[in-house]
Amino acid sequence: MARFFIFIIMQPVTEYKDYREYLLDYYRERKRSSAFTWREFAKLAGFASGAHLKLVCDGKMRLREEGAKKTAQAMNLSAFEQEYFVLMVRYERAKTDLEKKKCFEEMQALCEANRVKILGSELYSYYETWKHSVVRELAVAMPGAKPSEIAKACKPPISAADVSESLYFLVKSGLLTRDIKGNYHQTNQSLSSGRMNVVAVAVHSLLRQMGEFALEALDKLPISERNFSGITMGVSAEGYAKIVEELAQCRKRIVSIVTEDKNVEKVCRLNMQLFPLTENICKGTSVRGPKIN
């Protein structure tokens, strides 16, 4: 029996972090150029149900690792691309940040071994440690400063070697530039983690670190150098959504203040936290007003 190969022109699989998104793009491209169906796609991948991959793309089912291997083969991916696709599936199935972190690092190593750039790796590394964000601010605020001087300005203090390593990474990643006088400049004043799930894992790590620093500041810094407050409150789902939006707008206003402030005297961290302290309460239960603490 003759075997026919269909060549698909689309973005490389390494430019994806969500395997469902890649599957859907692959299907749409095949559909655009032929009478391709979900049933045919599922059959090529060896699934008994003709709707299996459609349900996967709709988020109603998940691929298992064995199914991911068969699906990657059905899409005629190279050996390296098949391994990357399986890692995307493994990443999505990971239950903890630690498992996701390990999986993404495997994706990075695989791409580096095959001399392929993985999108989002710079921001992942940036958010993985608090040092990069602080050094990025201090390098600009302290023109001409040596790594040892920047290191001493950090709280907690870090080594000059850590600063040098961070500066190298920031310049290499395009998050800082260096002029002919040796002074550093930010390519963008503010950074966003965007919607990339892999970056979110690193952001979780950064938030934990900053949360620990906040506890230390509560114990070690005088009130004049810190501002801590909180509200314990009962809210509805609608009220919760409104508060989240208000926090987002507040954060944007603060970014505008910082952007206009050119006289940097110190680097600060602002944490915004909103989380439940109880399970959902049955409808009809009375809820008291907010408590300031």
N, C-alpha and C positions, 0 to 999 in steps of 0.2 A: 504494500500500500504506500502510495506516495505521501510524503510528509511536507506540509507547507509551513513556512515561517512568515509571520506577520511582523513587520518592522514598525515600531511605534516611535514617533517623535514627540518626546515630552521631557520634562525636567528629570535630571538624574535622581535616583531614589535617595541619594545622600543629601538632597536638598529638602527632604521631608523628615519630620519628627513624629508624624501621626500616620500609622500604617493604613488606617481607614481612608484618609485623605488621598494617599497614593493609590490605593485600590480603586477609589472612585474616579480619580483622574485617568487611570489606565483604562477603566471600563468606558468612560466617556470618549476617550481617544479612539478606542477600537470601534465603538458604536458610530462615531463620526465617519469612519472610513469603510465600514462594512455593516452587515446585518447581524452584528454581534449581540448576544442576549445574555442575561444573568444565568439562565439555565445552561448555556453553552460554557460560560466561564466556570461555573461550578463543576460541570462534567470534566472539563480539562484539568481541574484541580483535584478530581477524585472524590467529590462530595456526593452523597446519595441524594440530598435535597437540592433541587434546582434553584431554590431561593436562599440557600445558605449564605453566599457572599453578599447578596443584597441585604439580608438581615444584619450581617456584620457591619456593612457600610452605614446602615441606618442606626447603628448603636444598640440594636436589640439582641445581638449575639457577639461573642468574642472568639477570635481565632485562638486555638491551642497551638503549641509550638510545632507539633507534627503537621497540623493543618497549614501553618505558616510556611513550612518547607515545601509542601506540595503546591501551595498557591504561588510561591516565588518561582518554582520550576515551571508552572503553567504560564507565567508571564515572561518566560525565557530570559530571566535575569542571569547575569554572570555569577560565578561562584562567590565572588566578593560581594556582589549586590544581594545575592540570596542570603548570605550571612548577615548583612546589614538589615535586611527586611525582617529576618527572624528576631534580631536584637530589638527592633522597634516593637514587635509584638511582645517580647519578653519585658520590655520597659513598661508597656501599657498594663501588663498583668502584675507588675511588681506592687506589693502592698505597702511597703515602707519607703521613706525617703532614702534610707541607706541602700536598699535594694535598687532603687531607681538610679542613685548616684553611681553605684558599681556598674550598672548596665550601660549608662551613658558613657562612662569612662572606657568601657569595652568598645563602644561605637567610635569614640575618639581614636583609640589605639588602632582599630581596624582601618579607619580612614587614613591615619598617618602612615601606616604600613603600606598602604596602596597609593600614597601621595595624593590623597583627595582631601580637600578642605571641607570640614563639616560646619555648616552654618550654625551660628549661635554659640560656638565653643568659646569665643572671646568673652561674651557676656556671662557665660556659665562660670568661667574662671574668675571673672571680675567679682561676681556676687558670692563666690564661695568663701571668701575671707573678708573681714572688715578692713584689713590693711590697705587694699587697693583703693577703696573709696576715700579713706582718710589721706593717704599719700597723694592721691589725685588732686585733692583740695589744697594740701599744704605745699605741694611743689609749685603751684601757681602763686599762692599767697606769700611764699618765701623765695623770691627771685635770687638766684645766685647761691642759695644755701646748699651746703654739702649734705650728703646722705646722713651723716652722723648728727647734723643739726636738726634735720627733719625727724630723725628717729627719736631724739630727746624731746621733741615737741608733742609726740604722740602720748595718749593716755589709753591703755597702759603703754609704757615705753617699749619700743621694739629695737632690733639691732640695725646697724647701718647696712649690713648685708641684706636684711629684709627689705629695706627701703630701695637699695640699688636693684634688687631683683624685681620689686614692684614697678619701679620706674622703667626698667627695660621692657617688662610686660605691657605697661600702659602705652608706651611709644610704639612698640611692635604691633599692638592691637589697634592703633589709631585713636586711642582714647586721650592721648596727649601728643602734642608736637613740641619740638625743641628748635629754637631759632639759632642763628649763627653766634649769638652771645651766650648760648647755653641756658637760656631761660625757657621755662615750660609754659605751654598754653593749652587750654582745653579745647578740643575740637567741637564739643557741644557742652553748654553749661549744665544741662540736666540730662539724665539718662533714664530710660524706662525699660523695665524687664519685658514689656509687651505681653503677648499672649502665648509665648513659647513655653510649653510644659517643662522642657528640660531645664530652662533657665529658672523656672519656679522652684525646682528642687534646690538649686543653689541659693535662691533667695530665702528659702526656709532656713537654711544653715546660717545665713547672715542675720536673719531676724532673731534666731536663738542666741547668737553671739551678742547682738546689740541688747537683747533682753537681759542677759547676764551683766552687761556693763551698766544697765539702768539700775539693777539691784545694788551694784557696787556704789554707784553714784548716790543712791538713796542713803546709804550708810556712811559714806566718806566725804561727800561734798556739803558745804553749808547751804542753807536755803537760798542765799543770794546768788548761788551759782547753778541752781537747778530749779525746775518747775514741774512738780508732780501733782496731778489731780485726777479724780475719777468720779464716775456716776454709776450707781447701781439703780436700775430702772426696770419697770415692766413695760413691754412693748408688744404690739401686734406685728404680724408679718409685713403689713403695709408700712407701719411706723419704722420698722427695722430698715426697710428698703430706702425710706426717706432719709434716715440717719446716715446710711452708707453713702448716699448721694451728697449729703451735706458735708461729710468728711472729705469726699473727693474734691468738692468745690473749695473747701478750706485748704486742702493740700495744694491746689492750683494757685490760690491766692498767696500762700506762703512761698511757693516757687517764684512767683512774680516779684515778691519783696526781695528774695535772695538774688534774683537776676539783676535787679536794679542797684543792689548794694555792692559797690566796688571796693569798699574799705574793709577787707577781711581781717579780723583780729583773732579769731579762733574758729575751729571747726566743731560744730555741734551736731548732735543726732536728735531727731524728733521721731518718736515712736507713736503711732496711732493704733490703738487696739480696741476691738469690739468683739466680744464673745459671750456665749450663754453661760449662765451659772446654774441653770435648772433645765429640766426636760420641758417639753411643750406642755402648757397647762390646758386642761379641758375648757371648751367654750362655756362661757357663763360664769367662770371664776373671777371674782373681783381682783383687781390689781392695784396696788398702791402706787403713789407718785414716785418720782425719782428721789434718790438719796445721794446727796453730795458727800464724798469722802476722799 
